[in-house]
Amino acid sequence: MRHFTIFASRNDTGDVPGLIAEIFADGYKIDGGPGEYVVQQRKWFNKNKMVIRVASEDTDPDYFANNVPGMMGFYDRIPFEDEQLKRLVLTQISVINTMLAIETEKDYDEAYLTLFRGLLRGVDGIGFFPDGTLADHDGRIIVHPDGRSGNAEFRPRACTRKIRGEERVSAEGEQRKLATIAYLREMNIPWNEGLPQLPPLADLRFKSGEEIARRAVALLLVIQYACDVLQDEDLEQSRQFVTGMLDKYGVTDALTENEVELLQQEEPEHQDAVNISWQYEAYWALIWALGLVERLDFPSQACDCDFAIQAVSSCGSLEEFMERTAVRRPEEILDEADRIYRLHWACVNSRVKGESAPAGMNESIVMERRRALFWLIGCGDESWDHVRMDT
């Protein structure tokens, strides 16, 4: 098998099927779609089948969350002879949201490369060869795997969706980013200079103390149900207890769609229960933000579940629970969000390379802590179930 991948930054992929049909209109048969197209010449004796898989952040967000950090790390490690070109390449990779993965059964020749260049131009993308060679939208070499510059006059290209969502550079954000990098350097944890700043305080909508408290109590209760699912407890009895406690604290309407679905399933999906049970670590970050936990330790060990339960169970009402809280300053929460953001990149970067997470981190703890912290700061105003985990 031979591979060639095209990456691009586009507002949507709606025109891609028509583009593929146009590029391969002469002498080729196209089957499949949407998302996967099988292309083969109509000649009797040419059996070099080609498969083109198309994905975007909308259709396959996990692909981009899991692979873009590795691509960033790969080119960050290449010793570019032109540092400015390196910055441009990393900038381009940071705004990628579309992928066309091309796979051929046999070696592709110049005729195939001409077709690939047609696709490159059509999506205004960059081409990635298996050895790491990177090509521009005209097929000219941007950089060789050893860092030598090619003949392309390369400039990054970003769609308006990405431009509007890009970081707003601020002195505050840069100071926070540099402080986190100093921490990572001290811990001997890799970092990525190209990872954007988080928005400044003024651009964020921090959750109120009541919003945090209601989310924390509702989450803790549904976690107990998820744990009962995993331990094969009497689910009807457990469901009645949890729904009763949700009513007691008046937080039923604070449940998320995923949590409501788990409670309503006649035979709960095991993986759904696993996913919610891991959110103990997100809950821990919530009660830290409420001042009930002194500090967020390094994300290598699971939280104290007994303390986590007692924080709510010792209170007879939501009001009593809230009386015990003292919400931390937004600056402190944002500092922790920036730290976990860059720790998450280090975890993903190591996983992509087939290595263990640095400094003994547990990536699941990191992800759940990030979910809570990004929700707390209102980053992108995303709901709890849909906090993005891209790095």
PERAGI-V780050 format. One line per field, one symbol per residue. ss: DSSP state (2 for helix, 1 for strand, 0 for the rest). burial: b if it has 9 or more other ideal C-beta (glycine too) atoms within 8 Angstrom, else e. Layout:
BEGIN
ss->???
burial->???
END
This chain:
BEGIN
ss->0111111100000002222222200001111100011111100000000111111100002222222222222222200000222222222222000111111100000222222222222220011110000110000011100000100000000002222220000022222222222222220000000000000022200000222222222222222222222200002222222222222220022200222222220000022222222002222222222000000000000000222222222000022222200000022222222222222222222222000002220022222222222222202220022200000
burial->ebebbbbbbbeebeebbebbbebbeeebebeeeeebbbbbeeeeeeebbbbbbbbbbeeebebbbbbbbbbbbbbbebebeeeebbbbbbbbbbbbbbbbbbbbeeebeeebbebbbbbbbbbebbbbbeebbbbbbebbbbbbeebebbebebeeebbeebbeebebebeebbebbebbbebbbeeebbbbebbebbbbeeebebbebeebbbbbbbbbbbbbbbbbbbeeeebeebbeebbebbeebebbeebeebbbbbbebeebeeebbbbbbbbbbbbbbbbbbbbebeebeebbeebeeebbbebbeebeebebbbeebebbebeebbbbbbbbbbbbbbbbbbbbeeeebbbebbbebbbbbbbbbbbbbbbeebeeeebbbeb
END
